[in-house]
Each structure stands twice: as C-alpha cells, then as structure tokens.
Amino acid sequence: MKIFQDKGKTLLPRVDSIFLVSRLLTVIGTIWILIFHELFFNDLLILGILSGTFLIQIILFWHMSFRGKYDLKKAYLSIIIFDLVFISVLVKLSGSFNSDFYLLYYLTASFSAYILTFPIALMLTGLASITYALLVLSGLQAHEVVPMIIRLGFMWFLLFAISYVSEFIRRSERRLLNLFDTLNLRTSELEKSQAHLEMIYENSRVLAGMLDVDGVIEEVMRIMGDLLTYPASGLLLVGAGGNLIYRGRNIGGQTNFHLKAVDGHRQELLKMVISQSETVTVVDISGRNDYQPLKSSSRSIMIVPMIAHGKIIGLLTAESPQVGAFSERDEKMLSVVARSAAMALDNALLHRKLEEMTITDELTGIFNYRYFAEKLKEEQRRAARYNLPLSLIMLDIDWFKKFNDTYGHEVGNIVLKGITSVIKKCIRDVDIFCRYGGEEFVVILPQTPQIEVTRIGERIRQQVEAAGFSGGDNIPELKVTVSVGVTSFPENGKPHEEILSIADQALYRAKGAGKNLVCVI
C-alpha cells in the first residue's frame, strides 16, 4: 500500500520548520506535568524514557532537515506513530478526560493528512480516536459524552478538511507545473527556432549576393547539412524537357556534387510537388514506389519547391530514418531556405545569360575564348577540390585555309557554323563548347574519364567526316575533316593546370600524323 504523498516538484512550502515548532507544545506539556504533578516512580520512568526518545527524535529530525539532503518521509512517519503513544501517556498522566493534551492529537491528525496518503492518515486518526476513547471511558460521566464526541469529531474534521485541501492544492500545482514545463519547452523550442531563423536569414543574405550557380548550390547544401543537420538532403533542378537532375546531395554529412538524373519510374512524387507548387511531407515512405530516397534507411521525407517569379526552378528534399521526423516547424525552416535559394539561383541564371551575351562567339553562337579561359580555371579548381576527373577535347579543321582561298571567307563561315552544329550533337548539355580561335574549337568535359572522352572525340571526328556542308549557289557540297587532340586528368599523370597544353600537344600530334585522326595523351 502506498504510504506517502507523491514526491516531486511542488509549490507547497516545506513543513519541516512548522513541524519542529509544533513539537515545542509537547515539550511544554511534558515540563508542566513534571513540575505540577506528583508521579509514581513507574510513571516517572515511563515519562523519562519517552521524553528521552522524544528529544533524540527531535535532534535527529532537526539535523536531517538542516542538512537538506535526506528524505524525511520515514522520519515523519516514525514521529507521528511515536506521538500517538507519547500524547496518550501525557493525557493519561494529566487527568484523562480533564487533560487538555488531547489537543495534540489534532496536530498528529493534521500532519498525517498533509504528509501521508489518505488511507494511512485515516488509519492513524482512527487509532488515535480509539486510544483516546479508551483512556477517558473508564471515568467518563454522562454529561461528558457529548464533549468527548465533539473532540473526536473535530479531529476527524481536521483530517478530512486538510486531506481535501492538500489534495486539491496538489492537483492544482501539478497542472500548473505541467503548464510551466510545457511553457519552458515551448520557449526553448521558440528560442531554437529563432536562432535557426536568424542563421538562415543571415545565410540567405549571403545567397542573395551570389551570382554563380555552383556557388549558390554549394551554399544551399551547406545550410541543409550544417545548419539544419538533415541526415540526408538534396537539391534538384528542373532541366530541359522537365527532367529532374540532382545538382547536390548530402548523405550522412558527406556532400556530393556529381550530377545524377532521377529515375524516370520513381519521380511521380517529385512531379506532384512541381504540379501543385506546394510542400509535401510523407510520414513513412515504406512500401512506396513513387520516390527514390537518397538513403535506403530513410523513412520520412520532406520535399519543398523552389519558386522564383511564379516558376518552379527546382526542389529541395530532406530525409530522415525516423518515421514522422519532420514537423510544421521543419517545413517552415526549409521553405525559407527554398525561397532564398530560388531567388539566388534565378539571379545567378539571369547573370549567366547576361554574361553569355558578351562571352559568345558572334559567328557560331558558342562560347568564345574569354569564357573558355575563365571556365577552364573554374573546372580545374572543382576537379582539384572534389577529386573529380576532367577532360579536354581540342580540334582543328583540316585544310581550312584552302577553303577560304578557294571559296572565300563566306563559305568558310558556313563550314564553321555547320561543324559547330555537328559537334553540339556529339556532346552533352553539361559540356562546355567554345571557339578557341580561327578554325580551332575546344570542349571542356567535367567529370568525364579518359575512356569516355576518347569515344566522344572519335564520334566527333566521324560525324564531321560524314557530314556535308552546302556552299551556296554554284558551289558543290563541301566535305571536311578535323584533327582531334584528347587528354584527361588524372589519367594523363599531369597536374590539372597543364591540361590545356597537353591537349594542344595531342592535337599537334594528330595533325602531324596525317590529319583526320584522334590522338590521346
């Protein structure tokens, strides 16, 4: 059976001091009996033993209460039980019914109701009532019955009243403390959210000042990985034809910027977010086939669209191995990042278009040498930073001077435009095709190993050789060939800074070996 009231946080004051003060009444009563009553030896001996025990209890209780590190529950119980004996002896020695020490029973009933559970307090009060009744019944007069009942009734009234008030206060304070705990929790969450928002807005200002697409993507992935600490996250851009391509992925703290296309059979959920232009949170994706998670252990996901000027340019995804890991607060946080990222990417793309107006070759429409030089340095830094392969194709039109001398520069320009169209069909959208100068062209192929770039170089050579170029009225269809030099880092064993000179050497060897060849270094 449960004996004591629940221990825990409480707004009720400690009653230790009040309890000790109430013991003074017992001390005064004991002294009064010793002074004004003549006691037999046996009575004196009993009173002396009880008084000594009483003093020892008080000293120990005071010491334990003063130190403040002891559980006083058992001490209270032992003293209350002892009081029933001690008070009964005082009542007996001071005149039974005529003794005023019965009032001390009220203190015992009051502290029992406050400290002990109601059934235990009920038992002790009943025991005190029976004891007192037995002490006074032997000499009780008829006119004293009602006063005795009143005395016992008041003791029971104190028990019920204090038990009720104590329980009511305890219930009220438990509710109040729960409210305090909830308030503290919400305050803590609000402070964390505020801190997160401040960091996100600060990083959003950094994003707003970026005009490089790759730099924006890197910063967004850093925010999701370092600040929002998602177990897995990704950034997808909407490509030509509505294709979705991962431009950045963070899995377990490791960021990967390799391009990765989304499986066409498992992108229905992503397309739904694009069509609805709203955030989608899935509590548990187990058993679903409309989304391919970045980690096989992922259970809950959150997909937020990046919208700029009413147009979706990409998506941000977050994953967690816990079911239902993402709350409304997480959605708001990632939505803030998505809006900032969308505007930053839109600005960067616009800036890129403006730059292209000054960095494209007027004749062929592809990038010029100025853009090539800057882009090659950028790709060299990326290859070194992330340990990625980097390849370069350099090609030259064979006997191009003869075309100009025979048919004129206008026909030569037609050949240049035609070869440009052929080469574009042989390379990827992510490859960087530039006019190096005169009849020379160069292609930067990021993240492309040597075995793949060699096949691309040979394909370009074959397609140019097979193509025919119309020279205009009274000019027959023209056929041309190209010499191709190919090199790749790190397969060439040279520092990535030397890739241009090595590609130039490979082209020189191809032309020296008879032209219309592909040479690899």
MIMARGU-892296 format. One line per 10 residues: number of its first residue (from 1); their letters; for each residue y, x, z of C-alpha. Coordinates in Angstrom, 2 decimals, always signed. Layout:
residues N
NUM) a) Y:X:Z ~ ...
//
This chain:
residues 521
1) mkifqdkgkt) +0.00:+0.00:+0.00 ~ +3.49:+1.19:-0.81 ~ +5.35:+2.03:+2.39 ~ +8.79:+3.37:+1.43 ~ +11.52:+2.15:-0.87 ~ +11.75:+3.94:-4.23 ~ +13.32:+7.35:-4.08 ~ +15.68:+8.43:-6.81 ~ +19.31:+8.43:-7.76 ~ +21.21:+5.96:-5.61
11) llprvdsifl) +24.74:+4.90:-4.90 ~ +23.84:+3.88:-1.35 ~ +25.04:+6.30:+1.33 ~ +22.62:+8.36:+3.40 ~ +21.91:+6.65:+6.69 ~ +20.85:+9.80:+8.50 ~ +24.07:+10.12:+10.47 ~ +24.16:+6.41:+11.29 ~ +20.56:+6.60:+12.43 ~ +21.31:+9.57:+14.71
21) vsrlltvigt) +24.33:+7.82:+16.22 ~ +22.24:+4.75:+16.93 ~ +19.88:+6.94:+18.92 ~ +22.67:+7.52:+21.42 ~ +22.20:+3.94:+22.59 ~ +18.62:+4.74:+23.54 ~ +19.78:+7.90:+25.32 ~ +22.39:+5.91:+27.28 ~ +19.78:+3.31:+28.21 ~ +17.36:+5.97:+29.43
31) iwilifhelf) +20.04:+7.65:+31.56 ~ +21.10:+4.28:+33.00 ~ +17.55:+3.46:+34.08 ~ +17.10:+6.88:+35.68 ~ +20.34:+6.50:+37.66 ~ +20.31:+2.86:+38.74 ~ +16.61:+2.02:+39.03 ~ +14.14:+3.23:+41.55 ~ +10.98:+4.07:+39.66 ~ +7.49:+4.77:+40.86
41) fndllilgil) +6.03:+8.14:+40.10 ~ +3.81:+6.84:+37.32 ~ +6.72:+5.00:+35.70 ~ +8.89:+8.09:+36.03 ~ +6.17:+10.26:+34.50 ~ +5.76:+7.92:+31.53 ~ +9.52:+7.72:+31.02 ~ +9.80:+11.50:+31.25 ~ +7.09:+12.07:+28.63 ~ +8.65:+9.51:+26.31
51) sgtfliqiil) +12.15:+10.94:+26.85 ~ +10.95:+14.48:+26.09 ~ +9.19:+13.32:+22.95 ~ +12.30:+11.36:+22.02 ~ +14.54:+14.46:+22.38 ~ +12.16:+16.61:+20.31 ~ +12.17:+13.98:+17.56 ~ +15.96:+13.80:+17.55 ~ +16.35:+17.59:+17.37 ~ +13.84:+17.92:+14.53
61) fwhmsfrgky) +15.37:+15.00:+12.65 ~ +18.88:+16.46:+13.05 ~ +17.66:+19.85:+11.81 ~ +15.91:+18.37:+8.78 ~ +18.89:+16.19:+7.97 ~ +21.35:+19.05:+8.35 ~ +19.35:+21.36:+6.05 ~ +19.27:+18.62:+3.41 ~ +16.09:+19.79:+1.65 ~ +13.43:+17.79:+3.46
71) dlkkaylsii) +12.02:+14.36:+2.68 ~ +12.94:+12.29:+5.78 ~ +10.82:+9.26:+4.94 ~ +7.90:+10.19:+7.18 ~ +10.32:+11.22:+9.93 ~ +11.94:+7.77:+9.79 ~ +8.55:+6.05:+9.94 ~ +7.33:+8.10:+12.91 ~ +10.56:+7.48:+14.86 ~ +10.53:+3.73:+14.13
81) ifdlvfisvl) +6.95:+3.44:+15.38 ~ +7.81:+5.56:+18.43 ~ +10.83:+3.31:+19.09 ~ +8.60:+0.27:+19.40 ~ +6.80:+1.99:+22.28 ~ +9.88:+3.56:+23.88 ~ +12.03:+0.39:+23.69 ~ +9.18:-1.68:+25.09 ~ +8.91:+0.72:+28.08 ~ +12.69:+0.54:+28.64
91) vklsgsfnsd) +12.57:-3.27:+28.53 ~ +9.65:-3.32:+30.99 ~ +11.30:-0.90:+33.43 ~ +14.70:-2.64:+33.35 ~ +13.62:-6.23:+34.11 ~ +11.71:-7.59:+31.09 ~ +13.47:-10.84:+30.10 ~ +16.62:-9.90:+32.02 ~ +16.81:-6.50:+30.30 ~ +19.46:-6.04:+27.62
101) fyllyyltas) +17.44:-3.30:+25.93 ~ +15.80:-5.91:+23.67 ~ +18.91:-5.38:+21.50 ~ +17.44:-2.01:+20.49 ~ +14.71:-3.94:+18.66 ~ +17.41:-5.14:+16.32 ~ +18.18:-1.56:+15.30 ~ +14.50:-0.94:+14.65 ~ +14.23:-4.09:+12.52 ~ +17.42:-3.21:+10.62
111) fsayiltfpi) +16.38:+0.35:+9.73 ~ +12.87:-0.83:+8.83 ~ +14.31:-3.40:+6.43 ~ +16.54:-0.76:+4.82 ~ +14.12:+2.18:+4.59 ~ +10.64:+0.63:+4.31 ~ +9.19:-1.85:+1.87 ~ +9.39:-5.49:+2.88 ~ +5.67:-5.94:+3.78 ~ +5.70:-2.87:+6.05
121) almltglasi) +9.01:-3.88:+7.64 ~ +7.56:-7.36:+8.15 ~ +4.53:-5.91:+9.93 ~ +6.64:-3.72:+12.23 ~ +9.02:-6.58:+13.06 ~ +6.06:-8.82:+13.81 ~ +4.60:-6.12:+16.05 ~ +7.96:-5.77:+17.86 ~ +8.14:-9.57:+18.32 ~ +4.63:-9.79:+19.75
131) tyallvlsgl) +5.24:-6.84:+22.05 ~ +8.47:-8.29:+23.38 ~ +6.90:-11.73:+23.86 ~ +4.01:-10.23:+25.85 ~ +6.47:-8.28:+28.04 ~ +8.52:-11.33:+29.05 ~ +5.97:-14.15:+29.07 ~ +4.46:-13.30:+32.48 ~ +7.66:-14.21:+34.38 ~ +9.27:-16.49:+31.85
141) qahevvpmii) +10.99:-19.65:+33.18 ~ +11.17:-22.90:+31.22 ~ +14.93:-22.59:+30.68 ~ +14.42:-19.06:+29.30 ~ +12.12:-20.08:+26.42 ~ +14.94:-21.06:+24.06 ~ +16.97:-17.85:+24.70 ~ +13.82:-15.80:+24.00 ~ +13.21:-17.68:+20.73 ~ +16.85:-17.11:+19.75
151) rlgfmwfllf) +16.49:-13.38:+20.45 ~ +13.35:-13.16:+18.32 ~ +14.88:-15.37:+15.64 ~ +17.92:-13.12:+15.36 ~ +15.63:-10.10:+14.96 ~ +13.85:-11.86:+12.08 ~ +17.19:-12.94:+10.62 ~ +18.31:-9.30:+10.53 ~ +15.06:-8.32:+8.82 ~ +15.39:-10.91:+6.04
161) aisyvsefir) +19.14:-10.52:+5.61 ~ +19.13:-6.72:+5.39 ~ +16.00:-6.70:+3.17 ~ +17.61:-9.17:+0.79 ~ +20.97:-7.38:+0.68 ~ +19.31:-3.97:+0.37 ~ +17.05:-5.10:-2.49 ~ +19.95:-6.80:-4.25 ~ +22.07:-3.67:-3.97 ~ +19.19:-1.50:-5.16
171) rserrllnlf) +18.57:-3.71:-8.19 ~ +22.26:-3.72:-8.98 ~ +22.61:+0.00:-8.63 ~ +19.52:+0.59:-10.78 ~ +21.13:-1.43:-13.53 ~ +24.40:+0.39:-13.01 ~ +22.72:+3.79:-13.03 ~ +20.83:+2.87:-16.18 ~ +24.15:+1.93:-17.73 ~ +25.58:+5.28:-16.63
181) dtlnlrtsel) +22.59:+7.08:-18.14 ~ +22.98:+5.15:-21.38 ~ +26.71:+5.84:-21.40 ~ +26.12:+9.55:-20.81 ~ +23.53:+9.59:-23.60 ~ +25.84:+7.81:-26.00 ~ +28.70:+10.08:-25.01 ~ +26.53:+13.13:-25.62 ~ +25.43:+11.75:-28.99 ~ +29.03:+10.95:-29.86
191) eksqahlemi) +30.13:+14.47:-28.95 ~ +27.35:+15.93:-31.08 ~ +28.25:+13.63:-33.95 ~ +31.90:+14.56:-33.60 ~ +31.03:+18.25:-33.61 ~ +28.82:+17.76:-36.67 ~ +31.52:+15.79:-38.46 ~ +34.14:+18.42:-37.70 ~ +31.86:+21.15:-39.08 ~ +31.01:+19.04:-42.13
201) yensrvlagm) +34.67:+18.24:-42.85 ~ +35.55:+21.89:-42.42 ~ +32.86:+22.85:-44.91 ~ +34.00:+20.02:-47.17 ~ +37.41:+21.68:-47.36 ~ +35.63:+24.87:-48.38 ~ +33.73:+22.93:-51.06 ~ +36.94:+21.39:-52.36 ~ +38.31:+24.86:-53.09 ~ +35.26:+25.99:-55.09
211) ldvdgvieev) +35.35:+25.92:-58.88 ~ +31.95:+27.46:-59.52 ~ +28.99:+25.07:-59.89 ~ +26.45:+27.53:-58.50 ~ +28.72:+28.33:-55.56 ~ +29.05:+24.63:-54.73 ~ +25.28:+24.17:-54.86 ~ +24.70:+27.17:-52.59 ~ +27.26:+25.88:-50.05 ~ +25.77:+22.37:-50.01
221) mrimgdllty) +22.28:+23.78:-49.43 ~ +23.67:+25.92:-46.61 ~ +25.21:+22.85:-44.96 ~ +21.97:+20.87:-45.13 ~ +19.85:+23.79:-43.97 ~ +22.04:+25.46:-41.32 ~ +24.28:+22.67:-40.01 ~ +22.16:+19.54:-40.42 ~ +18.90:+21.51:-39.94 ~ +16.68:+19.28:-42.04
231) pasglllvga) +13.06:+20.52:-42.19 ~ +13.24:+20.12:-45.98 ~ +16.14:+19.22:-48.27 ~ +17.04:+19.30:-51.92 ~ +19.87:+18.90:-54.41 ~ +19.13:+17.28:-57.76 ~ +21.45:+16.98:-60.74 ~ +21.20:+14.35:-63.45 ~ +20.65:+16.20:-66.72 ~ +20.75:+15.17:-70.36
241) ggnliyrgrn) +18.79:+12.01:-71.06 ~ +18.78:+11.11:-67.36 ~ +16.32:+13.87:-66.45 ~ +16.38:+14.97:-62.81 ~ +16.29:+18.67:-62.03 ~ +16.25:+20.38:-58.64 ~ +19.08:+22.92:-58.53 ~ +18.44:+23.84:-54.91 ~ +15.66:+23.36:-52.36 ~ +15.47:+24.32:-48.68
251) iggqtnfhlk) +11.97:+24.24:-47.19 ~ +11.41:+25.48:-43.66 ~ +14.68:+27.44:-43.65 ~ +13.96:+29.17:-46.98 ~ +16.35:+28.32:-49.81 ~ +15.15:+28.36:-53.39 ~ +17.45:+28.03:-56.41 ~ +14.76:+28.13:-59.11 ~ +15.14:+25.21:-61.48 ~ +12.43:+22.58:-61.04
261) avdghrqell) +12.06:+19.38:-63.01 ~ +10.94:+16.23:-61.18 ~ +7.51:+14.91:-62.06 ~ +8.13:+12.10:-64.54 ~ +5.41:+9.94:-62.98 ~ +6.79:+10.22:-59.43 ~ +10.52:+9.70:-59.75 ~ +10.74:+5.89:-59.54 ~ +12.30:+6.04:-56.06 ~ +14.93:+8.54:-57.21
271) kmvisqsetv) +15.78:+6.39:-60.23 ~ +16.08:+3.35:-57.97 ~ +18.71:+5.17:-55.87 ~ +20.58:+6.06:-59.06 ~ +20.45:+2.49:-60.39 ~ +21.55:+0.94:-57.07 ~ +24.03:+3.70:-56.15 ~ +23.01:+3.29:-52.51 ~ +21.32:+5.45:-49.89 ~ +17.60:+4.82:-49.40
281) tvvdisgrnd) +15.74:+5.77:-46.22 ~ +11.95:+5.47:-46.06 ~ +10.39:+5.40:-42.59 ~ +6.95:+6.55:-43.79 ~ +6.06:+7.60:-47.35 ~ +2.34:+7.98:-46.65 ~ +0.36:+6.43:-49.48 ~ +3.37:+6.04:-51.81 ~ +3.28:+7.43:-55.35 ~ +6.91:+6.84:-56.36
291) yqplksssrs) +8.24:+10.04:-54.77 ~ +7.03:+13.63:-54.70 ~ +8.04:+15.25:-51.37 ~ +9.08:+18.88:-51.19 ~ +6.59:+19.39:-48.34 ~ +3.15:+17.80:-48.23 ~ +3.61:+17.17:-44.49 ~ +6.80:+15.11:-44.97 ~ +6.62:+11.53:-43.72 ~ +10.17:+10.15:-43.62
301) imivpmiahg) +12.76:+10.76:-46.34 ~ +16.41:+10.03:-46.99 ~ +17.97:+10.00:-50.47 ~ +21.76:+9.85:-50.87 ~ +23.54:+9.58:-54.26 ~ +26.38:+11.96:-55.14 ~ +29.04:+9.75:-56.72 ~ +32.25:+11.03:-58.28 ~ +34.70:+8.68:-60.00 ~ +32.08:+5.92:-60.08
311) kiiglltaes) +29.45:+8.09:-61.78 ~ +26.31:+9.49:-60.16 ~ +26.03:+13.19:-60.92 ~ +23.13:+13.97:-58.59 ~ +21.19:+13.25:-55.42 ~ +20.76:+14.84:-52.00 ~ +17.35:+14.50:-50.33 ~ +16.24:+15.17:-46.77 ~ +12.68:+15.12:-45.43 ~ +11.03:+15.26:-42.00
321) pqvgafserd) +7.38:+15.41:-40.85 ~ +8.19:+12.74:-38.23 ~ +7.87:+9.06:-39.03 ~ +11.24:+7.29:-38.80 ~ +13.11:+10.54:-38.15 ~ +16.38:+9.52:-39.81 ~ +18.86:+7.21:-38.10 ~ +22.01:+5.48:-39.27 ~ +23.98:+8.44:-37.95 ~ +21.97:+10.80:-40.20
331) ekmlsvvars) +22.75:+8.60:-43.19 ~ +26.47:+8.75:-42.41 ~ +26.37:+12.53:-41.98 ~ +24.58:+13.16:-45.27 ~ +26.78:+10.60:-47.06 ~ +29.85:+12.61:-46.05 ~ +28.24:+15.76:-47.45 ~ +27.22:+13.90:-50.63 ~ +30.76:+12.62:-51.28 ~ +32.27:+16.06:-50.77
341) aamaldnall) +29.57:+17.71:-52.90 ~ +30.05:+15.18:-55.69 ~ +33.79:+15.76:-55.86 ~ +33.34:+19.53:-55.68 ~ +30.71:+19.52:-58.45 ~ +32.82:+17.22:-60.59 ~ +35.81:+19.54:-60.19 ~ +33.66:+22.58:-60.94 ~ +32.21:+20.94:-64.07 ~ +35.71:+19.97:-65.23
351) hrkleemtit) +36.90:+23.51:-64.60 ~ +33.95:+24.81:-66.60 ~ +34.89:+22.57:-69.54 ~ +38.47:+23.79:-69.41 ~ +37.23:+27.37:-69.37 ~ +34.94:+26.69:-72.31 ~ +37.98:+25.76:-74.33 ~ +39.16:+29.37:-74.05 ~ +35.79:+31.11:-73.96 ~ +34.10:+29.64:-77.02
361) deltgifnyr) +33.96:+31.17:-80.46 ~ +36.10:+29.14:-82.80 ~ +33.80:+29.52:-85.80 ~ +30.34:+28.92:-84.30 ~ +31.25:+26.86:-81.21 ~ +29.17:+29.06:-78.91 ~ +30.46:+31.30:-76.11 ~ +32.46:+34.39:-77.07 ~ +32.18:+37.97:-75.85 ~ +34.63:+37.42:-72.96
371) yfaeklkeeq) +32.47:+34.70:-71.47 ~ +29.31:+36.72:-72.13 ~ +30.61:+39.72:-70.19 ~ +31.51:+37.60:-67.15 ~ +28.30:+35.57:-67.24 ~ +26.10:+38.65:-67.56 ~ +27.64:+40.13:-64.40 ~ +27.10:+36.84:-62.58 ~ +23.45:+36.61:-63.62 ~ +22.90:+40.26:-62.69
381) rraarynlpl) +24.20:+39.56:-59.18 ~ +21.99:+36.48:-58.90 ~ +18.90:+38.39:-60.06 ~ +19.53:+41.13:-57.51 ~ +20.33:+38.74:-54.66 ~ +17.32:+36.45:-55.07 ~ +14.94:+38.94:-56.70 ~ +14.72:+36.87:-59.89 ~ +13.73:+38.02:-63.41 ~ +16.48:+38.33:-66.03
391) slimldidwf) +16.02:+38.78:-69.79 ~ +18.35:+39.51:-72.70 ~ +17.95:+38.99:-76.46 ~ +20.29:+40.79:-78.85 ~ +20.05:+40.10:-82.60 ~ +21.85:+41.19:-85.73 ~ +21.85:+39.59:-89.21 ~ +20.26:+41.95:-91.70 ~ +22.34:+42.96:-94.76 ~ +25.16:+40.65:-93.69
401) kkfndtyghe) +27.82:+42.87:-95.28 ~ +26.12:+42.34:-98.67 ~ +26.51:+38.57:-98.28 ~ +30.20:+38.95:-97.61 ~ +30.66:+41.36:-100.51 ~ +28.64:+39.20:-102.91 ~ +29.65:+35.67:-101.99 ~ +32.76:+36.12:-99.89 ~ +33.59:+35.51:-96.28 ~ +33.46:+31.72:-96.62
411) vgnivlkgit) +29.78:+31.87:-97.48 ~ +29.27:+34.38:-94.71 ~ +30.76:+31.91:-92.26 ~ +28.31:+29.24:-93.48 ~ +25.45:+31.64:-92.75 ~ +26.81:+32.36:-89.27 ~ +27.02:+28.64:-88.47 ~ +23.56:+27.99:-89.85 ~ +21.94:+30.78:-87.88 ~ +23.71:+29.51:-84.75
421) svikkcirdv) +22.11:+26.09:-85.22 ~ +18.66:+27.63:-85.71 ~ +18.87:+29.80:-82.60 ~ +20.07:+26.89:-80.45 ~ +16.86:+25.04:-81.28 ~ +14.77:+28.01:-80.17 ~ +16.22:+28.44:-76.67 ~ +16.62:+26.32:-73.52 ~ +19.66:+24.43:-72.33 ~ +19.99:+26.80:-69.36
431) difcryggee) +20.03:+29.89:-71.59 ~ +23.45:+31.35:-72.39 ~ +24.01:+31.85:-76.12 ~ +27.03:+33.96:-77.14 ~ +28.52:+35.61:-80.21 ~ +28.67:+39.28:-79.38 ~ +30.87:+40.21:-82.31 ~ +30.78:+40.06:-86.13 ~ +27.19:+39.24:-87.12 ~ +25.68:+40.05:-83.72
441) fvvilpqtpq) +24.52:+37.46:-81.20 ~ +23.18:+37.72:-77.68 ~ +21.20:+35.33:-75.45 ~ +21.04:+35.59:-71.63 ~ +17.83:+34.06:-70.28 ~ +17.93:+33.58:-66.46 ~ +14.66:+33.53:-64.53 ~ +12.68:+34.45:-67.66 ~ +9.96:+37.18:-67.57 ~ +9.27:+39.59:-70.43
451) ievtrigeri) +6.16:+37.87:-71.79 ~ +8.10:+34.65:-72.29 ~ +11.25:+36.16:-73.74 ~ +9.20:+38.14:-76.25 ~ +7.74:+34.91:-77.62 ~ +11.24:+33.40:-77.79 ~ +12.55:+36.43:-79.70 ~ +9.71:+36.22:-82.20 ~ +10.24:+32.47:-82.60 ~ +13.93:+33.06:-83.39
461) rqqveaagfs) +13.04:+35.68:-85.99 ~ +10.50:+33.42:-87.68 ~ +12.74:+30.32:-87.68 ~ +15.68:+32.24:-89.19 ~ +13.44:+33.73:-91.86 ~ +12.06:+30.31:-92.75 ~ +15.45:+28.59:-92.84 ~ +17.62:+28.19:-95.93 ~ +21.39:+28.07:-95.90 ~ +23.40:+26.18:-98.52
471) ggdnipelkv) +26.09:+28.33:-100.04 ~ +28.01:+25.56:-101.81 ~ +28.64:+24.78:-105.48 ~ +27.10:+27.21:-107.99 ~ +25.67:+29.28:-105.13 ~ +21.90:+29.27:-104.62 ~ +20.28:+28.55:-101.27 ~ +20.56:+31.65:-99.20 ~ +17.79:+33.28:-97.17 ~ +18.49:+35.77:-94.41
481) tvsvgvtsfp) +16.58:+37.66:-91.73 ~ +17.50:+39.04:-88.34 ~ +16.55:+42.08:-86.31 ~ +15.90:+41.34:-82.64 ~ +16.03:+43.52:-79.53 ~ +14.49:+42.23:-76.31 ~ +14.40:+43.54:-72.76 ~ +13.67:+42.12:-69.29 ~ +14.42:+43.04:-65.71 ~ +12.46:+44.15:-63.70
491) engkpheeil) +9.68:+44.77:-66.32 ~ +11.75:+47.42:-68.13 ~ +11.80:+49.51:-64.95 ~ +15.57:+49.98:-65.19 ~ +18.37:+48.73:-62.89 ~ +19.61:+45.28:-63.86 ~ +23.07:+46.72:-64.59 ~ +21.62:+48.59:-67.60 ~ +20.05:+45.54:-69.27 ~ +22.76:+45.30:-71.96
501) siadqalyra) +22.46:+48.92:-73.09 ~ +18.65:+48.67:-73.14 ~ +18.80:+45.51:-75.29 ~ +21.17:+47.34:-77.65 ~ +18.68:+50.22:-77.89 ~ +15.85:+47.78:-78.68 ~ +17.96:+46.19:-81.46 ~ +18.76:+49.65:-82.87 ~ +15.03:+50.46:-82.99 ~ +14.24:+47.17:-84.75
511) kgagknlvcv) +16.85:+47.84:-87.45 ~ +15.70:+51.45:-87.80 ~ +12.06:+50.40:-88.23 ~ +12.80:+48.30:-91.32 ~ +14.69:+45.23:-90.07 ~ +13.35:+41.63:-89.68 ~ +11.48:+42.85:-86.60 ~ +11.38:+42.21:-82.85 ~ +11.47:+45.32:-80.67 ~ +10.82:+45.13:-76.94
521) i) +11.85:+47.70:-74.33
//
